[in-house]
Amino acid sequence: MLHKLRQRAQSEKGFTLIEILVVILIIGILAAIALPAFLNQRGKAQDTDAKSQARTMQTAMETLYTDEQSYVLGTLAKLQAIEPALNVAAGKGAQPTVAPAATADTYTVVSTSVTGNVFKISKTAAGVVTRTCDGSGGKGGKGEFGCPTSGEW
């Protein structure tokens, strides 16, 4: 009897249908858990790009101030001449803008992420620098990706 069972077991090779279905079920569960985490990484990277661009514009504004002793001349074209990394094709990545300086001692630079979050860096006449973000126009709103619910980054 034992000899017949061994012969039958040796002649049968491969997986049963139940074993294959269990493996497919496990893979499906793992994919359902991992996929949302991977999709959020793209939005976080796009917001990080916009933040980096805002910081680069801030550095270019400070460089311009060193040369001109005023922020009033801080146009996007001048900032792009100082920092070529700010040259972005329309529709490709974060879009930089510079708000007109009200005085020679203040400025606001803005970078809009592909996700719709808007990151701003402003400097007051007193020298106080604030970093704010507005996620109201974004795909996920405040708290989504790189725009915290506090509105500051």
N, C-alpha and C positions, 0 to 999 in steps of 0.2 A: 504494500500500500504506500509506504513512504517513498519507495523507489518510483512509483508511478507519479506521485506529486512532484518529485524532483525533475523527472523527465518533462512533465507538462510545464513547470516553471521555467525550465531552460529553453523550451521551444517558444514560449511567449515573450516577445520583446516589445518595448515601447511603453507609452503612457496610456492610461485609461482616459476616457472622456471626462470623468469626474475630476481627475488630477489636473487636466488641462484647464477646465473651467475654474477650478480653485485658484490656479496661478493667474489666469486672466482677471479674476475678481480682485485679487490682491494688487495686481498692477494698476487696475482701475482706481482702487481706493487711494493708492499712493499718488497717482497722477492728479486726482481730485484735491488732494491736500497740497501738493507742490505747485500746481499751475497758478493759483492766485498769487502766491508769493513771488513767482517769477514775473508775472505780469506787472506787479507794482514796482519792480526794480527799474523798469524802463521809465516810468513817470518820475521816480526819485532821481534818476540820472539826468533827465531833462531839466528838473528843477535845480539840481546841483550845477548844471551848465549855466543856467540863468543867474544863479547866485555868484558864480565865479566871474561871469561877465560884468555884473554890477560892481564887484570888487575891483576888477581891472579898470573899469571906467572911473572909479573913485581914485585909483592910483594915477591914472592919466590926468584927472582934474587937478590933483595935487601937484603933478609935474608941470602942468600948464600954469598954475598959480606961482610956482617957483620962477618960471620964465617971465610971466606977464604981470604979476602982483595983483591979479584980478581973476575972478571966475566968470565975469560977464562974457568974455570971448569964448567960453567953453561950448562950442558947437560939436555936434557928433562928428563932423568932418575933421575938425581939429584934433579931437580925441583919437580918431582912427589914424590920423597922421602920426600921432605920438605912439599909439599902440596898434600895430597892424592886426593883431588878433581880434580886434573888434569888427573887422570887415566881415559881415555875415550876409550871405545871399538871402533874398526875401524868401520866406517859407522854409528856410533851412536853419533850424536851431533857434535859440533865444534871440529876440529882437531888441536891440539897445535903443534907448532914446534919452535925450538930455532935456530936462525942463529948463527954460530960460532962467538965468540967475537974476533974482530981483535986485541984488546988490553985489558989490565986488567981493563980499565976504561970505556969501551963501551959495549953495548949489543943491540940486537934486538930480540924481541919475536913476534911470529906470530900466529894468530888463524884464521883458515879458517872456515867460517860458512857453514852450509848445503846449504844455498842459493847461495854460490859461492863467496860471498864477503870476502875479506882478510883484517883483522885488524892487524896493526902492532904498537908496542910501541918500540921506539928506544931511547937510552940514549947516548949522545955524551960525549967526554972526559971533556968538559966544564960543564957537569952536566945538559945540556938542554934535556928535555924529549919531544919527539914529538909523537903524535898519528895520524896515517894516515890509510886510508882505500882505497882499490882498488876494485871497483865494476865492472871492465871491464869483469871479468869472471863470474859474477853473473847472475842470471836469469833475473834481471831487470836492471842491470847496476847501474852507479852512480846515486844517488838520490832516488834509490829504497830501501825500507825498512830502514836499519840502516846506510847506507853509504851515507852521504850527498854529494852534487855535488862539494863542496869545497875540498873534499878528506881528510878532517881532522875531527876528532870526539872528 
